[in-house]
Amino acid sequence: FNEMSSQLNQYVTDLDKERHLLSSILRCMADGVLTFSKSGELLATNPPAEAFLAGSPVPDELIELFQTVMKEETEMTVSFEREGRFYIIIVSPLLEQEEQIGAVAVLRDMTEAQQLEKMRADFVANVSHELRTPLVMLQGYSEAIVDGMTESDEATKEFASIIYDESQRLSRLVNDLLDLARMEAGYQELRIEAIETVSFAQRVIKKFKQMGRDKQVTFSVSGPNITFDADPDQMEQVLTNLLGNALRYTENGEIKIKIDEDRENITLSVIDSGDGIPEEDLPFVFDRFYKADKARTRGKTGTGIGLAIVANVVRAHGGEVEVDSRLGEGATFRIRLPKKQRKRTL
């Protein structure tokens, strides 16, 4: 009897260990797990499943799926959306000695995967669109020249000029794509130098003076002349992209570069009085190829990835970038960077 008692205690201890191990595994799973009895009563859940239910009853879709699984005695998979999230649910029958005693449901949150797939599809579509436009122009005008459809040397020269402009546009797009791909892959070398904010900002503004006069837009720089560490070429690309973006949506107005500092950081703000950005578009302006309000951007040239490059360069410098805007009231792009950088290769 003592030996049997000892063995029973050992069996109970082993079963308790297995139960705790199973419980730990369920708690650590990223997917939600719900276990149902044969009558449909919810027996057990893990933390992701509890977060999915959030104190609410089991969704009707899951109950219907459970009933179908119990009736047909086979595993089933469905997908459905709930409160803006996208889920895949797999329900399998639970068997004990060939008898069906319930079912277990595994919930997998596929929201991020679906968003990534949508981003991939959008990226392919946008790249195709951006490449197609200049290619169509190149083909059309070059065919006109080859077929002798130009009536004079001036017309030929005009067509050749359009071909040149479109080839430049194509080259900019390809270079931007290569730059962005290199940054996102982590192949970004920073050549850190000391930069003076005011002289640096004034040098970049000079590129836009003529275009500004054509659109009756004035430029100004305000704030202290602070020295900070950064890669001058990449920071020039950042400021060039921001000023070009501001000028694209501003006419008969002004664009200001405002410089601020605190103990450890500097802040460069590019402020324009242009069209502004709708509130619903603000979270996406730094995404590749995202163009706020397509109706307003029609006819305004740009690759759609300039702000994505800005965000990548700023983050590579350990900084932050943000935007404030209201439709019709202009926009403010704010870059916050540490004053001191250590030389590093990302």
N, C-alpha and C positions, 0 to 999 in steps of 0.2 A: 504493500500500500504506500509506503514512504517513497519507493522508487516510482510508482505510478504518479504520485502527487508531484514529485520532482519533474517528471517528464511533462505533465500537464502544465506546470508553471513555466517550463521552458517553451512549450508550444504557445502559451498565451503571450509570453515575452516576445517570441519570434513574430507572432501575428501582430502584436502591438508595434514592433519595429517596422514591419511591412506597411502597416496602416499609416504610420508617421512618414515613412519614405514616400508612399503614394501621395499623401497629403502635401508633402513638400514639393514633389514634382508638379502637382496640379497648381500650387501657388506660384511656382516659378515659370509656368508656361505663359508665353506671350498671347496665345490664343485663349479665348473663352471656352469653358467646358461646362455643360449643364447635363445632369443625369436625371432621367425621368423614370418613374415606376410604370408598371404595366397599365395602370389606370390613368396615367398622365400627370401624376403628382410630381412636383419638382423636389428631388431628393437632395441634391448637392450641387454646388457651384464653386468656381474659383474666382479670385479677385477680378480678372478681366470680364468674366461673365456678369459679376455683380455690378461692375461699372456700366456694362451694356444695359442691364435691366434698370439700374438706378432707382430701385425701390418700386418700379412699375410692374404690372403683371406681365407674364410671358406674352410676346406679340402674337397676334392671330396667325400670322404667316408661319411662325414656328410651331404653333399648336396644330395647324392643318398639316404641316410637313410630318410632324410626329405621328399623327393619326394615319397618314398614308404609309409611313414606314412600318408601323405596327400591322397594318392590314396586308401589305404586300410582302412583308418580311425581307426587305432588301434595303441596301444603303442608298440614300438619295442626297443630291446636292442642289442647292438653289442659291440665288443671289438676290439681295434686296437692299433698298436704301432706307435709312432711318435717321431723321434729324440731321440731314446733310452728310451722313457717313455711308459708305458703301461696304456691305458685308457679303462674304461667302459663308454659307452654313452647310455643314456636312452632318447628317443624322444617320447613325448606324444602330441596328437592333442589338440589344444585349441578350446573350444566350447563356443559359445554364443547363447543361445536360440536354442540349437540343431543344430546350423550352425557352421561348421568348419571355423574358422577365421585365423588359423595359427598353429604353433606348438612351443613347448618349449623343449629345449635339456638340459639335466643335464650331465655334464662331471665329472667323478670321477677318480682321479689319483690313480691307484692301483699298482704303481711301487714298493713302499715299501712293500706292502702286498705280491706281487708276489716274491720279493726278500726273504722275511721271509719264505714263503712257500718253496722256493727252498733251503734255508738254512736248513729248517726242514727236507726236503727229503734227502738232502746231508748228514745231521747229522745221520739220521737213517741208510742210506746206508753205511756210513763210520764206524759207530759203529758195524754194522753187519759184515762188512768185517774184522775189527780189531779183533773182538771176534772169528770169524770163523776160522781164521788161526791157532791160538794156540789150539783151540778145536779140529781141524782136526789132528794136530800133537799129541795131548794127546791121542785121540782115536786110531790113527794108531799104535803108539808105545806101548800103553798099550795092545791092541789086540795081537800084536806080542808076548809080554811076556806071556799073558794068553794062547795063542795057542801053546806055547813052540817052537816058531820059532827061538829063540836065540840059537846059537850053543855052547856058552860057558858062563861062569860066567862074563867074561870081556864084552861080547856083551850085556848081561843082564844089567850090571852096566852102560854101555854106553847109552842104551835105557832109563834106569831109570834117568840118568843124563839129557837127553834131555827132558823127561817128567817134571823133576823138573824145568829146565830152562823155559819151556813153561808155567808152572803154575805160576812161578814168573812174567813172562811177563803179563799173564792174571791178576794177582793180581795188578801189577803196573797200568794197564789200568783202572781197576775198581776203584782203589784209586784215580787216576787222575780225572776220571769222577765225583766221589763223591766230591772231592775238588773243582772242577770247578763249579759243581751244587750249592754247598754251597756258594761259593763266589758270583756267579751271582744272587743267591736268597737273598743276603745281610746278610747271617748268618756268618759273619766273625769277629772274635774277635781279636783285636790287643793287644798284650802284649808288650808294648813299653819299650825298654831298650836302654842304650847308647852302641853304637858299634864303634869300631876302624876299619877304613877301611882296612889298610894294613894287620893287623893280621887276620881279618875276611876273606879277599880275599885269603891269603896264606893258611888258614885252609881249605877252600873249594877246592883249587887247589890240595891239597894232595890227595883227592879222585881220581883224574884223572892222577896222576903221572905214574902209571903202564900202563894204557891204552895209555898214551901219548908216553911212551917208545916203546910200541909195534908198534905204527904208526909213530915213529920218529918225534914226535911233542914236542916242548919245550914250557914251560909256564913261564910268567914273570909278575911282578906287578911293576908299576911305579906311582909316584905321592906322595903327602903329606899324612901323617897318620892323617886323620881327624876323629873327633868323631861326629856321627850323631845319631838321635833317630829313632828306627824302631823295628819291631818285629823280633828278630834274627832268629827264626825258619823259618818264611816265607821268609825273605830276603835270607837265605841260600838256600831255595828251588828255588828262583829266579836265583841266581848265579849258582846253580847246573844245572838248566835247560839250561841256556845260554851257560855254558861251555860244557855241554854234546852235545848240538846242534852244537856248533862250532867244537868240536872234531869229530863229526860224518861226517863232510864234509871237514876235513883237514887231509892231509897226507904229511909227509916230510916238515913240515912248523912250524909255531909258532902261539901261542895264547897269547894275551896280555890283562891284565886288567889295564886300565889307569884311574887314579883318578884325578879329577879336582874339583875346588870349586869357588863359588863367595860369595857374602855377606850372602845370605840366603839359598843357595842350594849346594848340592854336585852332581857330575856327575860321574857315574861308566860306563866306556865303555869297552865292551868285543870285542876285535879286532882279527880276524883270517885271515889267508892267504889261506883259502880254496877255494872251488868251486865258491863261490859267488851266488847271487840270481838274476834271470832275472828281468829287470826293471818292466815288466808287472805284476810280482808276488808280488812286494814290498807292495802294499796296503793291501794284504790279509794274510800276514805271521802270524798275531796275531789272525786269525780266527781259530775256532776249527777244527781240522783234516785237515787243509789246508797244503798241501805239495807241495812246488814249484817244477815244472818240474818233473813229475812223473817218467820219464825215468831215471833221475839222482838219484832218491831216491830209486829205486828198489834195494832191498837187504840191505838197510840201516834201521836198526831197530829203532823204535820210535812210540809213541802213536799218535803223530800228535797234541797233545793238550798242550804240554809243554809251548809253547810261549803264548798261550791263558791264561794259569795260570800266567805267568810272567806279562802280561798286567793287569790282574785283581788285583794281589797283589800290583803292583806299583800304580795303581789308588787308591786302598784302603788307601795307605800311602800319598795320595795327590800329587803324582808325575806323571811323563810322561815317556813314552818309545817310542823310534823311531829307525829306522834302515836305514843305508846307505849301498849300495852294488852295485857292477857291476859284471856281469857274468864273472867268471874266475879270479876275482881280490879280492876275499875275501869279508867279511862282517863286519860291525861295528854295534853292538847293544848298544844303549846309554840310560842309565837310569838317570833321573834327579829327585832328592828327596829333600824335605825340611830338613834342619839340625835339626830343632826342631819340635817335634810332641806333641800334647796333647793326653792324654790317652782317647780312645774312643772305642765304640763298634759299628761296622757297621752292 
